[in-house]
Amino acid sequence: MKHSRKRLALAAGTIVSAIFLVLAFRGLQPDKFWSSLAVVSLPWLLAAMLIYFAAVVVIALRWQFLLRALKFVPLPALTKLVFIGYMGNNVYPLRAGDALRIVLLRRNYSVPLLRSTTIVAIERMFDGCVMLSFVLFSLLLIEVEASEVETIVSISAPVFAGAMLVALALAAKPNLLRRATYLALKILPHRIGALISGYAEEIIAGLEGLRSPVHLFGAVMSSFITWAIEAATYLFVMRAFDLELNYAVALLIVGAVNLAGLIPASPGQVGVNEFVVISILTALGIAAPLAAAYAVVVHIAIWLPITIAGFALLLKQGLGWADIGRATDIESAESLKAEAS
C-alpha cells in the first residue's frame, strides 16, 4: 500500500512536471536557447552556488532556534541534516527529505518524531509567509503584469497566513488545543481518544519555540535572512547572464517559485520552477530563449550542489539511497504509535 502510494505520487508529480515543462518551453527556439547558454559567466555562476550554501546554514540556525526549547543541538550537526533533507526533497517524492531529517534527528539526538514534525511544519509556515512578503514588497518596486504570480499569491496567501495564525494562537494558548481534544474524547473510543490526546501534547511541546520571544525573534530573522541570501543566488545567476535586473526581481522570483511549491510536482519542482521563472522574466521584457536559459541554469545552481553534498553526508551517516524513501515510512509508522504517551 505504501509503495503504491509512492508510485502514484511519483507518477502524478511527473505528469504535473511534464505539463509545466511543455508550458514553459513551448515555442522555444533551440538555436537562441543554446547561444544564450554559451554566454554564461562561470565565476558568477560559481559564486551563486557557493552563496546558496550560506543560505542552508542559516536555515539550520532557524531550526536550532525552534528546537532550543526542546533540546540544544549544535549548529554544524543541524546543518548536515538540513543538507541531507534538501537532497531528499530534490530526488524523492512526498518531501521525503523532511521525513529523513526528522528521523535522523530522532536517531542522533533523541528528539521525538511528532515534536520534530511540528517544528518542520512551522518552518514551512515561516517560509510561506516570508515568500509572500517578498512578492508583495517586490511588486511595490517593479512593474510587472504576470497573471501566474497573481494566481500563486491568491492561492498561497490564505493557506500560509491562516496556518501561521493558528500556530501562533496554539502556541500562545495551548489550552485551546487541549479543550478541542477534550471535546473529541467525549465522542471517540477511549483508545483513539487517548492517542489523539497524546498527539495534542506532542504538538503543544513542538510549538514551545514560538512561546519564547527570543527564539521566535531568532526564527523570524533567520527566515528572512536565509531567503534573502537565496535571492542573492538568483541575482548572481542574473549577473552570469549579464541581465540588467535588480534585487527586487530576484526577490519576486524566489518568492513566486517557492510559493509554487504548493503544486504537487515531481521532486525538485522540475517544470513548475522553470514555468514560473520564465513567466516572470518574459513579463519583464526578457526574450523567451534567454529567460528559458536562465531558468534552467538557476535551477541547476540551486539543485545540483546541495544534492551532491547532501548525498555525501547521507553516506557518512551510514545510510544509502533506499533509506531516503524508508524515512517517510518510519516517520509515519512511529508517529502512529503512542510515542507521546
ZISUL-V36599 format. One record per backbone hydrogen bond with DSSP energy under -0.5 kcal/mol. CO is the residue of the C=O (numbers start at 1). NH is the residue of the N-H. E is the energy in kcal/mol with one decimal. If there is no record, write none. Layout:
# ZISUL-V36599
co->CO nh->NH e->E
co->CO nh->NH e->E
This chain:
# ZISUL-V36599
co->1 nh->5 e->-2.2
co->2 nh->6 e->-2.2
co->3 nh->7 e->-2.5
co->4 nh->8 e->-2.5
co->5 nh->9 e->-2.6
co->6 nh->10 e->-2.7
co->7 nh->11 e->-2.6
co->8 nh->12 e->-2.8
co->9 nh->13 e->-2.6
co->10 nh->14 e->-2.3
co->11 nh->15 e->-2.1
co->12 nh->16 e->-2.4
co->13 nh->17 e->-2.7
co->13 nh->266 e->-1.0
co->14 nh->18 e->-2.5
co->15 nh->19 e->-2.3
co->16 nh->20 e->-2.2
co->17 nh->21 e->-2.6
co->18 nh->22 e->-2.2
co->19 nh->23 e->-2.2
co->20 nh->24 e->-2.7
co->21 nh->25 e->-2.4
co->22 nh->26 e->-0.8
co->25 nh->28 e->-1.8
co->28 nh->30 e->-0.9
co->29 nh->33 e->-2.3
co->30 nh->34 e->-2.7
co->31 nh->35 e->-1.9
co->32 nh->36 e->-1.8
co->33 nh->37 e->-1.6
co->34 nh->38 e->-1.5
co->35 nh->39 e->-0.5
co->36 nh->39 e->-0.8
co->37 nh->40 e->-1.4
co->40 nh->42 e->-0.7
co->41 nh->45 e->-1.9
co->42 nh->46 e->-2.9
co->43 nh->47 e->-2.3
co->44 nh->48 e->-2.0
co->45 nh->49 e->-1.9
co->46 nh->50 e->-2.2
co->47 nh->51 e->-2.4
co->48 nh->52 e->-1.3
co->49 nh->53 e->-0.9
co->50 nh->53 e->-0.6
co->50 nh->54 e->-0.9
co->51 nh->55 e->-1.4
co->52 nh->56 e->-1.5
co->53 nh->57 e->-1.6
co->54 nh->58 e->-1.8
co->55 nh->59 e->-1.8
co->56 nh->60 e->-1.9
co->57 nh->61 e->-1.7
co->58 nh->62 e->-2.1
co->59 nh->63 e->-2.1
co->60 nh->64 e->-2.1
co->61 nh->65 e->-2.1
co->62 nh->66 e->-2.1
co->63 nh->67 e->-1.6
co->64 nh->68 e->-1.6
co->67 nh->70 e->-2.3
co->67 nh->71 e->-3.0
co->71 nh->73 e->-0.6
co->74 nh->78 e->-2.0
co->75 nh->79 e->-2.7
co->76 nh->80 e->-1.9
co->77 nh->81 e->-1.7
co->78 nh->82 e->-2.3
co->79 nh->83 e->-2.4
co->80 nh->84 e->-2.2
co->81 nh->85 e->-2.5
co->82 nh->86 e->-2.8
co->83 nh->87 e->-2.2
co->84 nh->88 e->-2.4
co->85 nh->89 e->-2.3
co->86 nh->90 e->-1.8
co->87 nh->91 e->-1.1
co->88 nh->92 e->-1.8
co->89 nh->268 e->-0.9
co->93 nh->96 e->-0.9
co->95 nh->98 e->-1.0
co->95 nh->99 e->-1.2
co->96 nh->100 e->-2.4
co->97 nh->101 e->-2.2
co->98 nh->102 e->-1.8
co->99 nh->103 e->-2.5
co->100 nh->104 e->-2.4
co->101 nh->105 e->-2.0
co->102 nh->106 e->-1.8
co->103 nh->107 e->-2.6
co->104 nh->108 e->-3.0
co->105 nh->109 e->-2.2
co->105 nh->111 e->-1.0
co->106 nh->110 e->-1.7
co->110 nh->112 e->-0.6
co->112 nh->116 e->-2.1
co->113 nh->117 e->-2.8
co->114 nh->118 e->-2.0
co->115 nh->119 e->-1.9
co->116 nh->120 e->-2.5
co->117 nh->121 e->-2.2
co->118 nh->122 e->-2.0
co->119 nh->123 e->-2.3
co->120 nh->124 e->-1.9
co->121 nh->125 e->-1.7
co->122 nh->126 e->-2.6
co->123 nh->127 e->-2.7
co->124 nh->128 e->-2.5
co->125 nh->129 e->-2.3
co->126 nh->130 e->-2.6
co->127 nh->131 e->-2.7
co->128 nh->132 e->-2.2
co->129 nh->133 e->-2.1
co->130 nh->134 e->-2.4
co->131 nh->135 e->-2.4
co->132 nh->136 e->-2.6
co->133 nh->137 e->-2.5
co->134 nh->138 e->-2.6
co->135 nh->139 e->-2.0
co->136 nh->140 e->-0.7
co->137 nh->140 e->-1.0
co->137 nh->141 e->-0.6
co->138 nh->141 e->-1.0
co->138 nh->142 e->-1.8
co->142 nh->144 e->-0.7
co->144 nh->146 e->-0.8
co->146 nh->149 e->-0.7
co->146 nh->150 e->-1.6
co->147 nh->151 e->-2.4
co->148 nh->152 e->-2.3
co->149 nh->153 e->-2.5
co->150 nh->154 e->-2.4
co->151 nh->155 e->-1.7
co->152 nh->156 e->-2.6
co->153 nh->157 e->-2.6
co->155 nh->159 e->-0.8
co->156 nh->160 e->-2.7
co->157 nh->161 e->-2.4
co->158 nh->162 e->-1.6
co->159 nh->163 e->-2.0
co->160 nh->164 e->-2.6
co->161 nh->165 e->-2.2
co->162 nh->166 e->-2.1
co->163 nh->167 e->-2.4
co->164 nh->168 e->-2.5
co->165 nh->169 e->-2.3
co->166 nh->170 e->-2.6
co->167 nh->171 e->-2.2
co->168 nh->172 e->-2.4
co->169 nh->173 e->-2.8
co->173 nh->176 e->-2.1
co->174 nh->177 e->-0.7
co->174 nh->178 e->-1.5
co->175 nh->179 e->-2.7
co->176 nh->180 e->-2.1
co->177 nh->181 e->-2.4
co->178 nh->182 e->-2.3
co->179 nh->183 e->-2.2
co->180 nh->184 e->-1.8
co->181 nh->185 e->-2.2
co->182 nh->186 e->-0.9
co->183 nh->186 e->-0.5
co->184 nh->187 e->-1.2
co->184 nh->188 e->-1.0
co->189 nh->193 e->-2.9
co->190 nh->194 e->-2.8
co->191 nh->195 e->-1.7
co->192 nh->196 e->-2.5
co->193 nh->197 e->-2.4
co->194 nh->198 e->-2.0
co->195 nh->199 e->-2.3
co->196 nh->200 e->-2.6
co->197 nh->201 e->-1.9
co->198 nh->202 e->-1.8
co->199 nh->203 e->-2.5
co->200 nh->204 e->-2.4
co->201 nh->205 e->-2.1
co->202 nh->206 e->-2.2
co->203 nh->207 e->-1.4
co->205 nh->208 e->-1.5
co->206 nh->209 e->-0.5
co->207 nh->210 e->-1.8
co->208 nh->211 e->-1.8
co->208 nh->212 e->-0.6
co->211 nh->213 e->-0.6
co->212 nh->216 e->-3.0
co->213 nh->217 e->-2.5
co->214 nh->218 e->-2.4
co->215 nh->219 e->-2.4
co->216 nh->220 e->-2.5
co->217 nh->221 e->-2.8
co->218 nh->222 e->-2.4
co->219 nh->223 e->-1.6
co->220 nh->224 e->-2.0
co->221 nh->225 e->-2.5
co->222 nh->226 e->-2.5
co->223 nh->227 e->-1.7
co->224 nh->228 e->-1.9
co->225 nh->229 e->-2.2
co->226 nh->230 e->-2.0
co->227 nh->231 e->-2.1
co->228 nh->232 e->-1.3
co->229 nh->233 e->-1.3
co->230 nh->234 e->-1.6
co->231 nh->235 e->-2.2
co->232 nh->236 e->-2.8
co->233 nh->237 e->-1.9
co->234 nh->238 e->-1.6
co->235 nh->239 e->-2.0
co->236 nh->240 e->-1.9
co->237 nh->241 e->-1.3
co->238 nh->243 e->-3.0
co->239 nh->242 e->-1.3
co->240 nh->41 e->-1.9
co->242 nh->244 e->-0.5
co->243 nh->245 e->-1.9
co->246 nh->249 e->-0.7
co->246 nh->250 e->-1.3
co->247 nh->251 e->-2.4
co->248 nh->252 e->-2.2
co->249 nh->253 e->-2.6
co->250 nh->254 e->-2.7
co->251 nh->255 e->-2.2
co->252 nh->256 e->-2.7
co->253 nh->257 e->-2.9
co->254 nh->258 e->-1.7
co->255 nh->259 e->-2.1
co->256 nh->260 e->-1.9
co->258 nh->261 e->-1.1
co->259 nh->262 e->-1.7
co->260 nh->263 e->-2.1
co->263 nh->265 e->-2.4
co->266 nh->269 e->-2.0
co->267 nh->270 e->-0.7
co->269 nh->273 e->-2.6
co->270 nh->272 e->-1.0
co->271 nh->275 e->-2.6
co->272 nh->276 e->-2.4
co->273 nh->277 e->-2.3
co->274 nh->278 e->-2.7
co->275 nh->279 e->-2.2
co->276 nh->280 e->-2.1
co->277 nh->281 e->-2.5
co->278 nh->282 e->-2.6
co->279 nh->283 e->-1.5
co->280 nh->284 e->-1.1
co->281 nh->286 e->-2.5
co->282 nh->285 e->-1.4
co->287 nh->291 e->-2.8
co->288 nh->292 e->-2.6
co->289 nh->293 e->-2.2
co->290 nh->294 e->-2.5
co->291 nh->295 e->-2.4
co->292 nh->296 e->-2.1
co->293 nh->297 e->-2.3
co->294 nh->298 e->-2.9
co->295 nh->299 e->-1.5
co->296 nh->300 e->-2.0
co->297 nh->301 e->-2.4
co->298 nh->302 e->-1.6
co->299 nh->303 e->-1.1
co->300 nh->304 e->-2.6
co->303 nh->307 e->-1.5
co->304 nh->308 e->-2.4
co->305 nh->309 e->-2.6
co->306 nh->310 e->-2.5
co->307 nh->311 e->-2.1
co->308 nh->312 e->-2.0
co->309 nh->313 e->-2.1
co->310 nh->314 e->-2.0
co->311 nh->315 e->-2.1
co->312 nh->316 e->-1.4
co->313 nh->317 e->-1.0
co->314 nh->317 e->-0.6
co->314 nh->319 e->-1.9
co->315 nh->318 e->-1.6
co->320 nh->323 e->-0.9
co->320 nh->324 e->-0.5
co->321 nh->324 e->-1.5
co->321 nh->325 e->-0.7
co->322 nh->326 e->-1.7
co->323 nh->327 e->-1.4
co->324 nh->328 e->-0.6
co->325 nh->328 e->-0.8
co->325 nh->329 e->-0.9
co->326 nh->330 e->-2.6
co->327 nh->331 e->-2.7
co->328 nh->332 e->-2.2
co->329 nh->333 e->-2.9
co->330 nh->334 e->-2.7
co->331 nh->335 e->-2.0
co->332 nh->336 e->-1.1
co->334 nh->337 e->-1.0
co->337 nh->339 e->-1.8
co->338 nh->341 e->-0.8
